Amino acid sequence: MNGISTKLDGISAVVSTATRDALTGAAVKPAAKPSPPAPSAIELSALAVEALRSDAPVDSARVEAIRTAIAEGRYPVEPGDIAKAMIRMEFGDDAG
C-alpha cells in the first residue's frame, strides 16, 4: 500500500492518500516541475551550417519520378538494403 505517514490528534499512522484526503478534507498535489527555460538562441554544428549553405544539385525530374512511383506503389523498398545503408552511414563503408 502506498501510504503517507501522518499524525492526527497525536496518533501516528500510515494511511493511504485517499484516506488522508478524506480526513483532512484537502488533496495535496505534488509540486509541479518547472519547465526548462526556452532557448534564446540555437547553436548549429559546423556540418549543419555547411549543409544549409550548400547549393547541392537536385535533379527535380528524378525527385518527381520517385514521388510518383511511391504514390502509385511502384517504388521498391528493400528493408535489408535500407538497414545496410543506415549502418554504412553510421559506421562507414567498412561496416558492411
DAGI-V906410 format. One record per helix or strand of 2 or more residues. SS is the DSSP state (alpha for helix, beta for strand). FROM is the first residue (numbers start at 0). TO is the last residue. If there is no record, write none. Layout:
ss={SS/SS}
from={FROM/FROM}
to={TO/TO}
//
This chain:
ss={beta/beta/alpha/alpha/alpha/alpha/alpha}
from={2/10/16/45/59/78/92}
to={7/15/23/52/70/90/94}
//
